[in-house]
């Protein structure tokens, strides 16, 4: 469908979505969300996983070159972290940062990010 769109139209659509305010996260007092918060803020030194907040910000707000993670859907975050960890999605920094996460830890980080 998108193949027929002009570059100008694609740029306009991207600009529109980029200007939308982030949707606030939903509170989650679950154990996975709490574990995800620890990983996000402290990392996992034993497996070389740095705190996500170091680049993505304390509130997951990102910046001009680092994407916002706050309020992202959990399944989306899970797929992206799995893809980075296996190098199915090429990004050297994110591969190094996520390769030490297991499936349970990835789900926990995703659960936490939905709360921001």
The first five atom37 places (N, CA, C, CB, O) and aatype in JSON, in Angstrom:
{
  "aatype": [20, 20, 20, 20, 20, 20, 20, 20, 20, 20, 20, 20, 20, 20, 20, 20, 20, 20, 20, 20, 20, 20, 20, 20, 20, 20, 20, 20, 20, 20, 20, 20, 20, 20, 20, 20, 20, 20, 20, 20, 20, 20, 20, 20, 20, 20, 20, 20, 20, 20, 20, 20, 20, 20, 20, 20, 20, 20, 20, 20, 20, 20, 20, 20, 20, 20, 20, 20, 20, 20, 20, 20, 20, 20, 20, 20, 20, 20, 20, 20, 20, 20, 20, 20, 20, 20, 20, 20, 20, 20, 20, 20, 20, 20, 20, 20, 20, 20, 20, 20, 20, 20, 20, 20, 20, 20, 20, 20, 20, 20, 20, 20, 20, 20, 20, 20],
  "atom_mask": [
    [1, 1, 1, 1, 1],
    [1, 1, 1, 1, 1],
    [1, 1, 1, 1, 1],
    [1, 1, 1, 1, 1],
    [1, 1, 1, 1, 1],
    [1, 1, 1, 1, 1],
    [1, 1, 1, 1, 1],
    [1, 1, 1, 1, 1],
    [1, 1, 1, 1, 1],
    [1, 1, 1, 1, 1],
    [1, 1, 1, 1, 1],
    [1, 1, 1, 1, 1],
    [1, 1, 1, 1, 1],
    [1, 1, 1, 1, 1],
    [1, 1, 1, 1, 1],
    [1, 1, 1, 1, 1],
    [1, 1, 1, 1, 1],
    [1, 1, 1, 1, 1],
    [1, 1, 1, 1, 1],
    [1, 1, 1, 1, 1],
    [1, 1, 1, 1, 1],
    [1, 1, 1, 1, 1],
    [1, 1, 1, 1, 1],
    [1, 1, 1, 1, 1],
    [1, 1, 1, 1, 1],
    [1, 1, 1, 1, 1],
    [1, 1, 1, 1, 1],
    [1, 1, 1, 1, 1],
    [1, 1, 1, 1, 1],
    [1, 1, 1, 1, 1],
    [1, 1, 1, 1, 1],
    [1, 1, 1, 1, 1],
    [1, 1, 1, 1, 1],
    [1, 1, 1, 1, 1],
    [1, 1, 1, 1, 1],
    [1, 1, 1, 1, 1],
    [1, 1, 1, 1, 1],
    [1, 1, 1, 1, 1],
    [1, 1, 1, 1, 1],
    [1, 1, 1, 1, 1],
    [1, 1, 1, 1, 1],
    [1, 1, 1, 1, 1],
    [1, 1, 1, 1, 1],
    [1, 1, 1, 1, 1],
    [1, 1, 1, 1, 1],
    [1, 1, 1, 1, 1],
    [1, 1, 1, 1, 1],
    [1, 1, 1, 1, 1],
    [1, 1, 1, 1, 1],
    [1, 1, 1, 1, 1],
    [1, 1, 1, 1, 1],
    [1, 1, 1, 1, 1],
    [1, 1, 1, 1, 1],
    [1, 1, 1, 1, 1],
    [1, 1, 1, 1, 1],
    [1, 1, 1, 1, 1],
    [1, 1, 1, 1, 1],
    [1, 1, 1, 1, 1],
    [1, 1, 1, 1, 1],
    [1, 1, 1, 1, 1],
    [1, 1, 1, 1, 1],
    [1, 1, 1, 1, 1],
    [1, 1, 1, 1, 1],
    [1, 1, 1, 1, 1],
    [1, 1, 1, 1, 1],
    [1, 1, 1, 1, 1],
    [1, 1, 1, 1, 1],
    [1, 1, 1, 1, 1],
    [1, 1, 1, 1, 1],
    [1, 1, 1, 1, 1],
    [1, 1, 1, 1, 1],
    [1, 1, 1, 1, 1],
    [1, 1, 1, 1, 1],
    [1, 1, 1, 1, 1],
    [1, 1, 1, 1, 1],
    [1, 1, 1, 1, 1],
    [1, 1, 1, 1, 1],
    [1, 1, 1, 1, 1],
    [1, 1, 1, 1, 1],
    [1, 1, 1, 1, 1],
    [1, 1, 1, 1, 1],
    [1, 1, 1, 1, 1],
    [1, 1, 1, 1, 1],
    [1, 1, 1, 1, 1],
    [1, 1, 1, 1, 1],
    [1, 1, 1, 1, 1],
    [1, 1, 1, 1, 1],
    [1, 1, 1, 1, 1],
    [1, 1, 1, 1, 1],
    [1, 1, 1, 1, 1],
    [1, 1, 1, 1, 1],
    [1, 1, 1, 1, 1],
    [1, 1, 1, 1, 1],
    [1, 1, 1, 1, 1],
    [1, 1, 1, 1, 1],
    [1, 1, 1, 1, 1],
    [1, 1, 1, 1, 1],
    [1, 1, 1, 1, 1],
    [1, 1, 1, 1, 1],
    [1, 1, 1, 1, 1],
    [1, 1, 1, 1, 1],
    [1, 1, 1, 1, 1],
    [1, 1, 1, 1, 1],
    [1, 1, 1, 1, 1],
    [1, 1, 1, 1, 1],
    [1, 1, 1, 1, 1],
    [1, 1, 1, 1, 1],
    [1, 1, 1, 1, 1],
    [1, 1, 1, 1, 1],
    [1, 1, 1, 1, 1],
    [1, 1, 1, 1, 1],
    [1, 1, 1, 1, 1],
    [1, 1, 1, 1, 1],
    [1, 1, 1, 1, 1],
    [1, 1, 1, 1, 1],
    [1, 1, 1, 1, 1]
  ],
  "atom_positions": [
    [[0.81, -1.19, 0.0], [0.0, 0.0, 0.0], [0.86, 1.26, 0.0], [-0.92, 0.0, 1.19], [0.58, 2.21, -0.73]],
    [[1.88, 1.27, 0.81], [2.69, 2.48, 0.94], [3.59, 2.73, -0.26], [3.54, 2.39, 2.18], [4.06, 3.85, -0.45]],
    [[3.82, 1.72, -1.08], [4.7, 1.88, -2.24], [4.19, 2.95, -3.2], [4.85, 0.55, -2.99], [4.98, 3.54, -3.94]],
    [[2.92, 3.19, -3.2], [2.34, 4.18, -4.12], [2.34, 5.59, -3.57], [0.92, 3.79, -4.47], [1.96, 6.53, -4.27]],
    [[2.75, 5.76, -2.34], [2.77, 7.09, -1.73], [4.02, 7.84, -2.16], [2.7, 6.99, -0.19], [5.1, 7.26, -2.28]],
    [[3.86, 9.14, -2.38], [5.02, 9.96, -2.75], [5.89, 10.2, -1.52], [4.56, 11.32, -3.35], [5.44, 10.06, -0.38]],
    [[7.14, 10.55, -1.77], [8.05, 10.86, -0.67], [7.52, 12.02, 0.17], [9.45, 11.18, -1.2], [7.66, 12.02, 1.39]],
    [[6.92, 13.0, -0.48], [6.37, 14.15, 0.22], [5.23, 13.73, 1.14], [5.88, 15.21, -0.78], [5.15, 14.18, 2.29]],
    [[4.36, 12.86, 0.65], [3.25, 12.39, 1.47], [3.75, 11.55, 2.65], [2.28, 11.58, 0.61], [3.26, 11.69, 3.77]],
    [[4.72, 10.69, 2.41], [5.3, 9.88, 3.49], [5.91, 10.79, 4.55], [6.37, 8.89, 2.94], [5.72, 10.57, 5.74]],
    [[6.64, 11.82, 4.11], [7.25, 12.76, 5.06], [6.17, 13.49, 5.86], [8.15, 13.77, 4.32], [6.34, 13.71, 7.06]],
    [[5.09, 13.86, 5.21], [3.99, 14.53, 5.91], [3.33, 13.64, 6.94], [2.95, 15.0, 4.91], [3.01, 14.08, 8.04]],
    [[3.12, 12.38, 6.6], [2.53, 11.43, 7.53], [3.46, 11.22, 8.72], [2.24, 10.08, 6.83], [3.02, 11.2, 9.87]],
    [[4.76, 11.05, 8.46], [5.73, 10.87, 9.53], [5.76, 12.08, 10.45], [7.13, 10.61, 8.96], [5.83, 11.94, 11.67]],
    [[5.71, 13.26, 9.88], [5.71, 14.49, 10.67], [4.47, 14.57, 11.55], [5.79, 15.73, 9.74], [4.55, 14.94, 12.72]],
    [[3.32, 14.21, 10.99], [2.08, 14.21, 11.77], [2.2, 13.31, 13.0], [0.89, 13.76, 10.89], [1.91, 13.74, 14.11]],
    [[2.63, 12.08, 12.79], [2.74, 11.15, 13.92], [3.82, 11.56, 14.9], [3.02, 9.74, 13.4], [3.67, 11.34, 16.1]],
    [[4.89, 12.15, 14.42], [5.96, 12.59, 15.31], [5.49, 13.71, 16.23], [7.17, 13.06, 14.5], [6.03, 13.87, 17.33]],
    [[4.5, 14.49, 15.81], [4.01, 15.6, 16.62], [2.92, 15.2, 17.61], [3.5, 16.68, 15.72], [2.47, 16.04, 18.39]],
    [[2.48, 13.97, 17.58], [1.44, 13.53, 18.5], [2.01, 13.38, 19.91], [0.81, 12.19, 18.03], [3.11, 12.87, 20.08]],
    [[1.26, 13.82, 20.91], [1.76, 13.68, 22.29], [1.78, 12.21, 22.69], [0.9, 14.5, 23.28], [0.9, 11.44, 22.28]],
    [[2.75, 11.81, 23.49], [2.81, 10.43, 23.95], [1.58, 10.09, 24.81], [4.11, 10.19, 24.76], [1.06, 10.94, 25.53]],
    [[1.15, 8.86, 24.72], [0.05, 8.38, 25.55], [0.63, 7.98, 26.9], [-0.7, 7.18, 24.87], [1.61, 7.24, 26.96]],
    [[0.03, 8.47, 28.0], [0.58, 8.09, 29.3], [0.41, 6.6, 29.57], [-0.09, 8.89, 30.42], [-0.58, 5.99, 29.14]],
    [[1.35, 6.03, 30.26], [1.32, 4.61, 30.58], [0.26, 4.3, 31.63], [2.68, 4.15, 31.06], [-0.3, 5.19, 32.26]],
    [[0.02, 3.02, 31.8], [-0.95, 2.56, 32.79], [-0.21, 1.97, 33.98], [-1.92, 1.5, 32.18], [0.75, 1.22, 33.81]],
    [[-0.65, 2.31, 35.2], [0.0, 1.74, 36.39], [-0.03, 0.21, 36.36], [-0.68, 2.25, 37.68], [-1.0, -0.39, 35.9]],
    [[1.02, -0.4, 36.85], [1.12, -1.86, 36.9], [1.97, -2.23, 38.1], [1.72, -2.44, 35.57], [3.18, -2.01, 38.1]],
    [[1.34, -2.78, 39.11], [2.05, -3.16, 40.32], [2.53, -4.6, 40.3], [1.18, -2.94, 41.5], [2.86, -5.15, 41.35]],
    [[2.57, -5.21, 39.12], [2.95, -6.62, 39.03], [4.44, -6.83, 39.31], [2.6, -7.17, 37.66], [5.25, -5.9, 39.2]],
    [[4.78, -8.06, 39.65], [6.18, -8.42, 39.88], [7.02, -8.24, 38.61], [6.29, -9.87, 40.36], [8.14, -7.73, 38.69]],
    [[6.51, -8.64, 37.42], [7.33, -8.41, 36.22], [7.62, -6.93, 35.97], [6.63, -9.0, 35.0], [8.74, -6.58, 35.58]],
    [[6.64, -6.06, 36.18], [6.87, -4.62, 35.97], [7.91, -4.1, 36.96], [5.55, -3.83, 36.11], [8.75, -3.27, 36.61]],
    [[7.85, -4.57, 38.2], [8.84, -4.16, 39.2], [10.23, -4.64, 38.82], [8.46, -4.7, 40.6], [11.21, -3.9, 38.96]],
    [[10.34, -5.88, 38.34], [11.63, -6.41, 37.88], [12.13, -5.62, 36.68], [11.52, -7.91, 37.53], [13.32, -5.33, 36.57]],
    [[11.21, -5.26, 35.79], [11.58, -4.46, 34.62], [12.07, -3.09, 35.0], [10.4, -4.33, 33.69], [12.99, -2.56, 34.38]],
    [[11.47, -2.51, 36.03], [11.93, -1.19, 36.51], [13.37, -1.28, 36.99], [11.01, -0.67, 37.64], [14.18, -0.4, 36.71]],
    [[13.68, -2.34, 37.73], [15.06, -2.52, 38.21], [16.04, -2.65, 37.05], [15.17, -3.76, 39.13], [17.11, -2.04, 37.05]],
    [[15.67, -3.43, 36.06], [16.55, -3.6, 34.89], [16.7, -2.26, 34.18], [15.99, -4.68, 33.92], [17.8, -1.87, 33.8]],
    [[15.59, -1.56, 33.99], [15.61, -0.28, 33.28], [16.48, 0.74, 33.99], [14.19, 0.26, 33.11], [17.22, 1.49, 33.35]],
    [[16.39, 0.78, 35.32], [17.11, 1.82, 36.06], [18.5, 1.41, 36.53], [16.31, 2.23, 37.24], [19.38, 2.26, 36.7]],
    [[18.71, 0.09, 36.74], [19.99, -0.36, 37.3], [20.79, -1.25, 36.35], [19.75, -1.11, 38.58], [22.0, -1.42, 36.52]],
    [[20.12, -1.83, 35.34], [20.79, -2.79, 34.47], [20.97, -4.13, 35.17], [22.13, -2.24, 34.02], [20.41, -4.37, 36.24]],
    [[21.76, -4.99, 34.56], [22.12, -6.28, 35.15], [23.63, -6.43, 34.98], [21.32, -7.49, 34.48], [24.09, -7.01, 34.0]],
    [[24.39, -5.91, 35.92], [25.85, -5.93, 35.78], [26.43, -7.32, 35.53], [26.47, -5.36, 37.01], [27.4, -7.46, 34.79]],
    [[25.84, -8.35, 36.14], [26.38, -9.71, 36.01], [26.37, -10.22, 34.58], [25.6, -10.66, 36.89], [27.2, -11.05, 34.22]],
    [[25.44, -9.73, 33.77], [25.37, -10.18, 32.37], [25.72, -9.06, 31.39], [23.98, -10.72, 32.06], [25.51, -9.21, 30.18]],
    [[26.23, -7.96, 31.9], [26.68, -6.87, 31.03], [25.56, -6.03, 30.45], [27.47, -7.42, 29.92], [25.76, -5.34, 29.45]],
    [[24.39, -6.07, 31.07], [23.27, -5.26, 30.58], [23.29, -3.93, 31.32], [21.9, -6.0, 30.79], [23.12, -3.89, 32.54]],
    [[23.5, -2.82, 30.59], [23.51, -1.52, 31.25], [22.09, -1.03, 31.52], [24.28, -0.49, 30.39], [21.14, -1.55, 30.92]],
    [[21.92, -0.05, 32.39], [20.58, 0.5, 32.62], [20.08, 1.2, 31.35], [20.6, 1.47, 33.81], [20.79, 2.02, 30.76]],
    [[18.88, 0.88, 30.96], [18.26, 1.49, 29.77], [18.13, 3.0, 29.94], [16.87, 0.87, 29.5], [18.25, 3.76, 28.97]],
    [[17.88, 3.43, 31.19], [17.67, 4.84, 31.48], [18.89, 5.69, 31.12], [17.33, 5.03, 32.95], [18.76, 6.89, 30.88]],
    [[20.06, 5.08, 31.08], [21.27, 5.82, 30.74], [21.19, 6.5, 29.38], [22.45, 4.91, 30.78], [21.75, 7.58, 29.2]],
    [[20.52, 5.88, 28.44], [20.38, 6.46, 27.1], [18.95, 6.95, 26.83], [20.78, 5.42, 26.05], [18.75, 8.01, 26.24]],
    [[17.97, 6.16, 27.27], [16.58, 6.47, 26.93], [15.92, 7.43, 27.91], [15.78, 5.2, 26.88], [14.78, 7.84, 27.69]],
    [[16.62, 7.79, 28.99], [16.11, 8.75, 29.96], [15.36, 8.08, 31.1], [15.2, 9.73, 29.27], [14.81, 6.99, 30.95]],
    [[15.36, 8.75, 32.24], [14.73, 8.2, 33.44], [13.25, 7.9, 33.22], [14.88, 9.17, 34.59], [12.73, 6.94, 33.78]],
    [[12.6, 8.7, 32.43], [11.18, 8.5, 32.15], [10.91, 7.88, 30.8], [10.46, 9.8, 32.23], [9.77, 7.87, 30.33]],
    [[11.96, 7.36, 30.15], [11.8, 6.73, 28.84], [11.49, 7.72, 27.74], [10.72, 5.71, 28.9], [10.96, 7.33, 26.69]],
    [[11.82, 8.99, 27.96], [11.46, 10.05, 27.02], [12.34, 10.1, 25.77], [11.52, 11.36, 27.7], [11.94, 10.7, 24.77]],
    [[13.5, 9.49, 25.81], [14.41, 9.53, 24.66], [14.91, 10.94, 24.42], [13.71, 8.99, 23.41], [14.76, 11.82, 25.27]],
    [[15.52, 11.14, 23.26], [15.96, 12.48, 22.85], [15.99, 12.51, 21.33], [17.38, 12.84, 23.45], [15.36, 11.66, 20.7]],
    [[16.68, 13.43, 20.74], [16.65, 13.59, 19.28], [17.09, 12.34, 18.52], [17.53, 14.75, 18.88], [16.56, 12.07, 17.44]],
    [[18.04, 11.58, 19.05], [18.54, 10.41, 18.33], [18.22, 9.08, 19.03], [20.02, 10.53, 18.15], [18.32, 8.02, 18.41]],
    [[17.85, 9.13, 20.29], [17.5, 7.93, 21.06], [15.97, 7.89, 21.16], [18.17, 7.93, 22.51], [15.37, 8.87, 21.61]],
    [[15.34, 6.8, 20.74], [13.88, 6.78, 20.7], [13.21, 6.77, 22.07], [13.42, 5.59, 19.93], [13.75, 6.25, 23.05]],
    [[12.02, 7.36, 22.1], [11.17, 7.33, 23.28], [10.66, 5.9, 23.45], [9.99, 8.34, 23.16], [10.23, 5.27, 22.49]],
    [[10.71, 5.41, 24.68], [10.19, 4.08, 24.98], [8.94, 4.14, 25.85], [11.25, 3.24, 25.66], [8.16, 3.19, 25.9]],
    [[8.76, 5.25, 26.54], [7.63, 5.41, 27.45], [6.32, 5.17, 26.74], [7.64, 6.8, 28.08], [6.05, 5.74, 25.68]],
    [[5.5, 4.31, 27.34], [4.16, 4.07, 26.82], [4.09, 3.15, 25.61], [3.55, 5.34, 26.47], [3.0, 2.92, 25.09]],
    [[5.21, 2.63, 25.17], [5.17, 1.7, 24.03], [4.44, 0.43, 24.45], [6.6, 1.37, 23.53], [4.45, 0.06, 25.62]],
    [[3.82, -0.22, 23.5], [3.13, -1.47, 23.77], [4.14, -2.57, 24.1], [2.25, -1.88, 22.55], [5.17, -2.7, 23.43]],
    [[3.83, -3.34, 25.12], [4.72, -4.4, 25.57], [5.13, -5.37, 24.48], [4.07, -5.15, 26.66], [6.32, -5.65, 24.33]],
    [[4.18, -5.9, 23.7], [4.57, -6.85, 22.65], [5.54, -6.24, 21.62], [3.33, -7.37, 21.93], [6.42, -6.94, 21.1]],
    [[5.39, -4.96, 21.33], [6.31, -4.29, 20.4], [7.72, -4.25, 21.01], [5.82, -2.85, 20.08], [8.69, -4.59, 20.33]],
    [[7.82, -3.84, 22.28], [9.13, -3.77, 22.93], [9.76, -5.16, 22.99], [9.0, -3.18, 24.36], [10.96, -5.3, 22.74]],
    [[8.97, -6.17, 23.32], [9.49, -7.54, 23.37], [10.08, -7.95, 22.03], [8.39, -8.52, 23.78], [11.2, -8.46, 21.97]],
    [[9.33, -7.72, 20.95], [9.83, -8.11, 19.61], [11.11, -7.37, 19.27], [8.76, -7.82, 18.53], [12.04, -7.96, 18.71]],
    [[11.18, -6.09, 19.59], [12.37, -5.31, 19.24], [13.58, -5.76, 20.05], [12.11, -3.82, 19.46], [14.67, -5.9, 19.5]],
    [[13.4, -5.99, 21.34], [14.52, -6.44, 22.16], [15.01, -7.83, 21.73], [14.13, -6.47, 23.64], [16.21, -8.08, 21.69]],
    [[14.07, -8.71, 21.4], [14.47, -10.03, 20.89], [15.23, -9.89, 19.58], [13.23, -10.93, 20.7], [16.23, -10.58, 19.36]],
    [[14.76, -9.01, 18.71], [15.43, -8.81, 17.42], [16.82, -8.21, 17.61], [14.59, -7.89, 16.52], [17.77, -8.61, 16.93]],
    [[16.96, -7.25, 18.53], [18.28, -6.68, 18.81], [19.21, -7.75, 19.39], [18.17, -5.48, 19.78], [20.36, -7.86, 18.98]],
    [[18.69, -8.52, 20.35], [19.51, -9.53, 21.03], [20.06, -10.57, 20.06], [18.7, -10.21, 22.11], [21.19, -11.03, 20.22]],
    [[19.28, -10.95, 19.07], [19.71, -11.97, 18.11], [20.35, -11.37, 16.86], [18.53, -12.82, 17.7], [20.79, -12.11, 15.98]],
    [[20.41, -10.07, 16.79], [20.93, -9.34, 15.62], [20.03, -9.46, 14.41], [22.31, -9.85, 15.27], [20.46, -9.19, 13.29]],
    [[18.77, -9.87, 14.6], [17.81, -9.87, 13.5], [17.51, -8.43, 13.1], [16.5, -10.62, 13.89], [17.17, -8.15, 11.95]],
    [[17.62, -7.52, 14.05], [17.54, -6.08, 13.77], [18.92, -5.53, 14.08], [16.4, -5.36, 14.63], [19.36, -5.53, 15.23]],
    [[19.57, -5.06, 13.06], [20.97, -4.64, 13.18], [21.08, -3.28, 13.86], [21.63, -4.6, 11.82], [20.64, -2.27, 13.32]],
    [[21.69, -3.28, 15.02], [22.04, -2.07, 15.75], [23.09, -2.52, 16.76], [20.77, -1.39, 16.44], [22.76, -3.16, 17.75]],
    [[24.32, -2.18, 16.5], [25.43, -2.69, 17.3], [25.29, -2.36, 18.79], [26.73, -2.13, 16.78], [25.53, -3.21, 19.64]],
    [[24.89, -1.13, 19.08], [24.77, -0.73, 20.48], [23.65, -1.51, 21.16], [24.5, 0.77, 20.58], [23.85, -2.05, 22.25]],
    [[22.48, -1.58, 20.53], [21.36, -2.28, 21.15], [21.62, -3.79, 21.21], [20.07, -2.01, 20.37], [21.13, -4.46, 22.13]],
    [[22.36, -4.32, 20.26], [22.72, -5.75, 20.34], [23.56, -6.0, 21.58], [23.48, -6.21, 19.06], [23.29, -6.92, 22.36]],
    [[24.58, -5.19, 21.76], [25.45, -5.36, 22.94], [24.67, -5.17, 24.24], [26.62, -4.37, 22.88], [24.92, -5.87, 25.22]],
    [[23.73, -4.23, 24.25], [22.97, -3.93, 25.46], [21.9, -4.98, 25.77], [22.33, -2.59, 25.33], [21.53, -5.14, 26.93]],
    [[21.4, -5.68, 24.77], [20.27, -6.6, 24.99], [20.64, -8.07, 24.93], [19.22, -6.32, 23.99], [19.84, -8.92, 25.33]],
    [[21.82, -8.41, 24.45], [22.16, -9.82, 24.28], [22.25, -10.58, 25.61], [23.47, -9.95, 23.55], [22.17, -11.8, 25.62]],
    [[22.4, -9.88, 26.71], [22.45, -10.51, 28.02], [21.1, -10.67, 28.7], [23.34, -9.72, 28.9], [21.02, -11.13, 29.84]],
    [[20.02, -10.3, 27.99], [18.67, -10.43, 28.55], [18.06, -11.76, 28.15], [17.77, -9.28, 28.1], [18.16, -12.17, 26.99]],
    [[17.43, -12.45, 29.1], [16.68, -13.65, 28.74], [15.22, -13.26, 28.46], [16.77, -14.73, 29.88], [14.85, -12.1, 28.62]],
    [[14.42, -14.22, 28.04], [13.03, -13.93, 27.64], [12.23, -13.33, 28.79], [12.35, -15.21, 27.15], [11.44, -12.41, 28.58]],
    [[12.42, -13.85, 29.99], [11.68, -13.33, 31.16], [12.06, -11.88, 31.44], [11.96, -14.2, 32.4], [11.2, -11.07, 31.77]],
    [[13.34, -11.55, 31.32], [13.79, -10.18, 31.57], [13.29, -9.24, 30.49], [15.32, -10.13, 31.64], [12.94, -8.09, 30.77]],
    [[13.25, -9.71, 29.25], [12.7, -8.89, 28.17], [11.23, -8.59, 28.44], [12.86, -9.61, 26.81], [10.8, -7.45, 28.27]],
    [[10.46, -9.6, 28.85], [9.04, -9.37, 29.17], [8.9, -8.38, 30.33], [8.35, -10.7, 29.53], [7.99, -7.56, 30.33]],
    [[9.8, -8.47, 31.3], [9.74, -7.56, 32.45], [9.99, -6.12, 32.03], [10.76, -7.98, 33.51], [9.26, -5.22, 32.43]],
    [[11.01, -5.9, 31.22], [11.31, -4.54, 30.74], [10.11, -4.02, 29.94], [12.62, -4.52, 29.87], [9.73, -2.86, 30.09]],
    [[9.54, -4.84, 29.1], [8.38, -4.43, 28.31], [7.21, -4.08, 29.21], [7.97, -5.55, 27.33], [6.51, -3.1, 28.96]],
    [[6.99, -4.87, 30.27], [5.89, -4.6, 31.2], [6.11, -3.26, 31.89], [5.77, -5.74, 32.26], [5.17, -2.48, 32.07]],
    [[7.34, -2.98, 32.28], [7.64, -1.71, 32.95], [7.43, -0.53, 32.0], [9.08, -1.71, 33.48], [6.85, 0.48, 32.39]],
    [[7.9, -0.65, 30.77], [7.81, 0.48, 29.85], [6.37, 0.87, 29.55], [8.52, 0.17, 28.56], [6.1, 2.03, 29.21]],
    [[5.47, -0.07, 29.65], [4.05, 0.26, 29.45], [3.51, 1.15, 30.57], [3.22, -1.02, 29.35], [2.46, 1.78, 30.41]],
    [[4.22, 1.22, 31.69], [3.76, 2.03, 32.82], [4.2, 3.47, 32.74], [4.25, 1.44, 34.11], [3.64, 4.33, 33.42]],
    [[5.19, 3.76, 31.92], [5.73, 5.12, 31.84], [4.85, 6.04, 31.02], [7.13, 5.11, 31.25], [5.16, 7.22, 30.87]]
  ]
}
